[in-house]
Amino acid sequence: MTREEFAEFLGKLRDINKKGQDIDAFVKEYEHRNVYFYNDGCIKKILASEKNLTLTTDLVNAALGLMGADRIANPKLVNPFIPGELGYRSVEPDILLTNDRGENTPRDRISIEVQHEDYNSLFKDRLVLYVARLTNNMVKQGEIPRLDNLHVVSFQFFDAFAKSPNYCHTVQLKNQEQEVYFDRQTVTLVEVAKFLKNAKDYVGDNCRLAQWLRAIDTLNREADFSEFANDPVFKLLQNEVKLCNFSSRYLMHVDMSDFDRAAAQYSAKLEVAKKMLEANEPIQKIVEFTGLPEGEIRKL
């Protein structure tokens, strides 16, 4: 399902539950559909699972661009999904891995985050806070600081660097000559929306991350998956996104409120844009004031 379809499905599920009707029977009608992969509750159940570590490891290596001896090879889930639990958030971020690289070598600590809305650039603050928390938790009081390799990977649906043609960005501490000051801390921003919106610009990009983004999008749209079917990792992914893997009890606690808020905000922005157009305000001013893309405003 797309994000909108999944939100509608969850809304119907909750209405049926309020009416005291059979939620299991309702969910069974959708058992051959796919969940929306990027939903917090769904991605945690899929990727924060011991049995799916192959999936999680492949995606992390793809996002970080790690190959050969640098690859994450021995990951362990710090906060694994526990079957039977309702998916309440207890640890931030939702998915956190460690990877040992042997004696006298800093281990890796990798967190995965998904964000659909920027909420007035607050997500930058949130990411920096995540990094600070994870860094702070690496060393116990009284010990000599020896930090892990910290990688925070964010899959986001808004532009971090709108003018850049790249959809994947590595952010590190650097000086004015662009020399890396501390190479064991990175924030990787994957601009999913940019990649999908400008798909024609990335047709020749066959890196593993691009393959992942295309495979996930195909599953979300429930389109023809045959081009990925021979890849064992993507075949496993295809099986894991099936709605039949998610109990109605778990789905009752999956949150799509971010979609509801986003939809309301978008509608409000459209109304403001219409009024500004009626007042003959310049397009660029409307873009700056509402944050809407120029193309969306011109359609009005």
MOMO-V807823 format. One record per backbone hydrogen bond with DSSP energy under -0.5 kcal/mol. CO is the residue of the C=O (numbers start at 1). NH is the residue of the N-H. If there is no record, write none. Layout:
BEGIN
co	nh
CO	NH
CO	NH
END
This chain:
BEGIN
co	nh
2	6
3	7
4	8
5	9
6	10
7	11
8	12
9	13
10	14
11	15
12	16
13	17
14	18
15	19
16	21
17	20
21	23
22	26
23	27
24	28
25	29
26	29
27	30
28	31
30	33
31	244
33	243
35	37
36	39
39	43
40	44
41	45
42	46
43	47
44	48
48	81
49	52
50	53
52	55
52	56
53	57
54	58
55	59
56	60
57	61
58	62
59	63
60	64
61	65
61	66
67	70
68	71
71	73
74	100
76	98
81	83
82	85
94	96
95	112
96	78
96	79
97	110
98	76
99	108
102	105
107	149
108	99
109	151
110	97
111	153
112	95
113	155
115	157
118	122
118	123
119	122
121	124
121	125
122	126
123	127
124	128
125	129
126	130
127	131
128	132
129	133
130	134
131	135
132	136
133	137
135	138
136	139
140	143
148	150
149	109
149	151
150	186
151	111
151	153
152	154
152	188
153	113
153	155
154	156
154	190
155	115
156	192
156	193
161	164
167	191
169	171
169	189
170	172
171	187
172	174
173	181
173	182
175	178
179	175
182	173
182	185
184	150
186	152
187	171
187	189
188	154
188	190
189	169
189	191
190	156
190	192
191	195
192	196
193	197
194	198
196	199
198	201
198	202
199	202
200	203
202	205
204	206
207	211
208	212
209	213
210	214
211	215
212	216
213	217
214	218
215	219
216	220
217	221
218	222
218	223
225	228
225	229
226	229
228	231
230	232
231	235
232	236
233	237
234	238
235	239
236	240
237	241
239	242
241	35
242	245
243	246
245	247
247	251
248	252
250	253
251	254
256	259
256	260
257	261
258	262
259	263
260	264
261	265
262	266
263	267
264	268
265	269
266	270
267	271
268	272
269	273
270	274
271	275
272	276
273	277
274	278
275	279
276	281
277	280
282	286
283	287
284	288
285	289
286	290
287	291
293	297
294	298
295	299
296	300
297	300
END
